[in-house]
Amino acid sequence: MRDHTKLRAFELADEIAVLIYQITREFPREEIYGLTSQMRRAVVSVPSNIVEGCARESQTEYLRFLEIAFASLRELHYQFGLAIRLGYVKESIANESNLKLLETEKVLGALARSIRNGK
């Protein structure tokens, strides 16, 4: 069994989860069941799938959960861009948050690639 707390990908995903919850707190009330809910579900899925993958015995299952986490992260990245275009996210927050999303994608993608190539 792997320790998810030792993974940089998990640390970044956890930071993104907290960040997105903070950002979506400021979204319009009418988005509570729309974009706010979608973004929160996607962002929680990222670290959750990393944790679940770490609990799996086989490398194949571990990789599958990392791929699911990566897909949720990409989904979130689109939703975040949409929120910016809709004017829900302040510019001062948007750039830094986008950089954090990109860093998380790179680290998680590299982890999945290393496992895929290590087979």
C-alpha positions, 0 to 999 in steps of 0.5 A: 500500500502506498502513502498518498501523503508522500506524493507531491501530486496529492499535496497539490491536488489538496491545495487546489481543492481548498483553493477552489472551495474558497473561490467558489464561495464568492460565486453568484448564488444562482450558481450553487447548483450549477458551476459551483457544484460542478467545480467542487465535485471535480476538485474533490475527485482529484485528491480522492482518486489519488488516495483511492489509487494508493490504497489499491494493490496492483499497479494497474489499478493505481494507474487507473485511479491516477488517470481518473484524477487527471481527467477530473483535473482537466475537467476542473481546468475547463470549468475554471476557465469558464468561471473566469470568462463569466466574470466569477473569478477576480483577475488577481486570483485567476492567474495564480490559480491557473498556474497552480492548476497547470503545475498540478496537471504536470506533476500528476501527469508525470506520475501517471507516465512514470507508472505507465512506463515502468510496467 
